[in-house]
Amino acid sequence: VVVHVHTKKGKGYPFAERNPGKFHGIAPFDPQTGLTLQPGGETFSSTFGKTLTDCAAESEKVCAITAAMEDGTGLAAFAKAYPERLFDVGIAEGHAVSMAAGMAKQGMIPVFAVYSTFLQRSYDMLFHDVALQKLHVVLGVDRAGLVGEDGETHHGVFDVAYLDSVPGMTVFAPSSFQELEEMLERAVLEIKGPVAVR
């Protein structure tokens, strides 16, 4: 017997059905209108996406990979500007890292945007497929630290410990939007080898 189940996010709440990505983890909102009560400003994720899009304008080798988190990791602007250079592998983080390694081996500059907590799923691939071959794969490690609305399953508190154990890995932890822009540009366009920007 094969059972095929199709999950519809937000089922029963029209605003969530129309925009499931927005309602995956949301700040306080008006249930009558679906609008957030405190309009969001610039975030590390949106700054990451804008800066990566700028890097892609400088080099046609830059591409982005996501594991079903295009909106959450700030890649919406990149997807709009360079749809042919955005690859969504679904919830398959290990595959995303192996794919990034293959792309780097062929001369591309892959940037895998991933929540910290889900990057754990690809540790073996980071070590064997990327680091031991000294490949230039960039990790955009989103939700690094304690993450509020996303809850305890999304807290990114282990990536520093295990990324520091990966041979040749450079780890950046910007403390401002400006540092994020500078560090991401350096990670993508200057540094060789594996690098993570938290």
C-alpha positions as CSV (number, residue, x, y, z in Angstrom):
1,V,0.0,0.0,0.0
2,V,1.4,3.4,-0.9
3,V,-0.1,6.5,0.7
4,H,0.7,9.8,-0.9
5,V,0.0,12.7,1.4
6,H,0.1,16.3,0.2
7,T,0.5,18.9,3.0
8,K,-1.1,22.3,2.4
9,K,0.5,24.8,4.8
10,G,-1.9,27.1,6.4
11,K,-4.9,25.0,5.7
12,G,-8.1,26.7,6.9
13,Y,-6.6,30.1,7.3
14,P,-6.8,32.0,4.0
15,F,-3.9,34.4,4.6
16,A,-1.6,31.5,5.5
17,E,-2.8,29.4,2.5
18,R,-2.0,32.3,0.1
19,N,1.4,33.0,1.7
20,P,2.7,30.0,3.6
21,G,6.3,31.1,3.7
22,K,5.4,34.3,5.6
23,F,3.4,32.4,8.1
24,H,6.0,29.7,8.7
25,G,7.5,31.7,11.6
26,I,5.7,35.0,12.1
27,A,5.9,38.0,14.4
28,P,2.7,39.3,16.1
29,F,0.0,39.9,13.5
30,D,-3.7,40.9,13.1
31,P,-5.7,37.7,12.6
32,Q,-8.4,39.6,10.8
33,T,-6.1,41.1,8.1
34,G,-3.1,38.8,8.2
35,L,-0.8,41.9,8.4
36,T,2.1,42.0,10.9
37,L,1.6,44.5,13.7
38,Q,5.2,45.7,13.6
39,P,6.3,46.2,10.0
40,G,9.7,44.5,9.5
41,G,12.7,46.5,8.6
42,E,16.0,45.4,7.2
43,T,17.3,42.1,8.6
44,F,20.5,40.1,8.3
45,S,18.7,37.8,5.9
46,S,17.5,40.6,3.6
47,T,21.0,42.2,3.7
48,F,22.5,38.8,2.9
49,G,20.2,38.4,-0.1
50,K,20.9,41.9,-1.5
51,T,24.6,41.6,-1.1
52,L,24.7,38.1,-2.7
53,T,22.7,39.6,-5.6
54,D,25.3,42.3,-6.0
55,C,28.1,39.7,-6.0
56,A,26.2,37.8,-8.7
57,A,26.2,41.0,-10.8
58,E,30.0,41.1,-10.5
59,S,30.6,37.5,-11.4
60,E,28.5,35.2,-13.5
61,K,30.0,32.2,-11.6
62,V,28.1,33.1,-8.4
63,C,25.0,30.9,-7.8
64,A,22.8,30.2,-4.8
65,I,21.5,27.0,-3.3
66,T,18.6,26.7,-0.9
67,A,17.0,23.8,0.9
68,A,13.4,24.9,0.6
69,M,14.2,28.2,2.4
70,E,14.3,30.8,-0.4
71,D,12.3,33.4,1.5
72,G,13.6,32.6,5.0
73,T,17.2,33.0,4.0
74,G,16.7,36.2,2.0
75,L,17.1,34.8,-1.5
76,A,13.9,36.2,-3.0
77,A,15.8,39.2,-4.6
78,F,18.5,36.8,-5.9
79,A,15.8,34.5,-7.3
80,K,14.1,37.4,-9.1
81,A,17.3,38.7,-10.6
82,Y,19.0,35.4,-11.4
83,P,16.4,32.6,-11.5
84,E,18.7,30.4,-13.7
85,R,21.4,30.6,-10.9
86,L,19.2,29.6,-8.0
87,F,18.8,26.0,-7.1
88,D,16.3,24.7,-4.6
89,V,17.0,21.1,-3.6
90,G,14.1,20.8,-1.2
91,I,14.8,19.6,2.4
92,A,18.0,17.9,1.5
93,E,20.9,19.8,3.1
94,G,23.5,17.1,2.7
95,H,22.7,16.9,-1.0
96,A,23.0,20.7,-1.2
97,V,26.5,20.7,0.2
98,S,27.6,17.8,-2.2
99,M,26.0,19.6,-5.1
100,A,27.9,22.8,-4.1
101,A,31.1,20.9,-4.0
102,G,30.5,19.6,-7.5
103,M,29.7,23.1,-8.8
104,A,32.8,24.5,-7.1
105,K,34.9,21.8,-8.7
106,Q,33.6,22.9,-12.1
107,G,34.5,26.6,-11.5
108,M,31.2,28.0,-10.1
109,I,31.0,29.9,-6.8
110,P,28.2,28.2,-5.0
111,V,26.6,29.9,-1.9
112,F,24.4,27.6,0.1
113,A,22.0,29.7,2.2
114,V,20.8,27.5,5.1
115,Y,19.5,27.8,8.6
116,S,22.2,26.9,11.2
117,T,20.2,24.2,12.8
118,F,19.7,22.4,9.4
119,L,23.3,22.7,8.3
120,Q,24.1,20.1,10.9
121,R,22.6,17.5,8.5
122,S,25.4,18.0,6.1
123,Y,28.5,17.8,8.4
124,D,29.9,14.7,6.7
125,M,29.6,16.3,3.2
126,L,31.2,19.5,4.5
127,F,34.2,17.5,5.7
128,H,34.6,15.0,2.9
129,D,33.2,16.7,-0.2
130,V,34.2,20.3,0.4
131,A,37.0,20.7,3.0
132,L,39.3,17.8,2.1
133,Q,39.3,19.0,-1.5
134,K,39.8,22.6,-0.5
135,L,36.8,23.7,-2.6
136,H,35.5,27.3,-2.6
137,V,32.0,26.8,-1.2
138,V,30.3,29.6,0.7
139,L,27.8,28.9,3.5
140,G,25.3,31.6,4.3
141,V,24.4,30.4,7.9
142,D,21.1,32.0,8.7
143,R,19.4,31.9,12.1
144,A,22.7,31.7,13.9
145,G,22.1,32.1,17.6
146,L,18.8,32.3,19.4
147,V,16.0,33.1,17.0
148,G,12.9,34.2,18.7
149,E,9.7,33.5,16.7
150,D,11.2,30.4,15.0
151,G,11.4,28.6,18.3
152,E,13.8,26.2,20.0
153,T,14.0,23.8,17.1
154,H,15.5,26.6,15.0
155,H,18.1,27.9,17.4
156,G,21.5,27.9,15.7
157,V,23.9,27.3,18.6
158,F,26.1,24.5,17.4
159,D,27.5,25.6,14.1
160,V,30.5,27.5,15.5
161,A,31.7,24.4,17.3
162,Y,31.5,22.0,14.4
163,L,32.5,24.5,11.6
164,D,35.7,25.3,13.5
165,S,36.5,21.6,13.3
166,V,36.3,21.5,9.5
167,P,39.8,21.7,8.0
168,G,40.5,25.0,6.2
169,M,37.1,26.5,7.0
170,T,37.0,30.3,7.5
171,V,34.1,31.4,9.8
172,F,32.8,35.0,9.8
173,A,30.4,36.3,12.4
174,P,29.4,39.9,11.4
175,S,27.9,42.1,14.1
176,S,26.3,44.6,11.8
177,F,24.7,44.9,8.4
178,Q,27.8,46.7,7.1
179,E,30.1,43.9,8.4
180,L,27.8,41.3,6.8
181,E,28.1,43.1,3.4
182,E,31.9,43.3,3.6
183,M,32.4,39.8,4.9
184,L,30.0,38.2,2.4
185,E,31.7,40.0,-0.5
186,R,35.1,38.9,0.7
187,A,33.8,35.3,1.2
188,V,32.3,35.1,-2.2
189,L,34.8,37.1,-4.3
190,E,38.2,36.9,-2.6
191,I,38.7,33.9,-0.2
192,K,39.5,30.5,-1.6
193,G,38.4,27.4,0.1
194,P,35.4,26.8,2.4
195,V,34.0,29.7,4.2
196,A,30.9,30.3,6.3
197,V,29.2,33.7,7.1
198,R,27.0,33.4,10.1
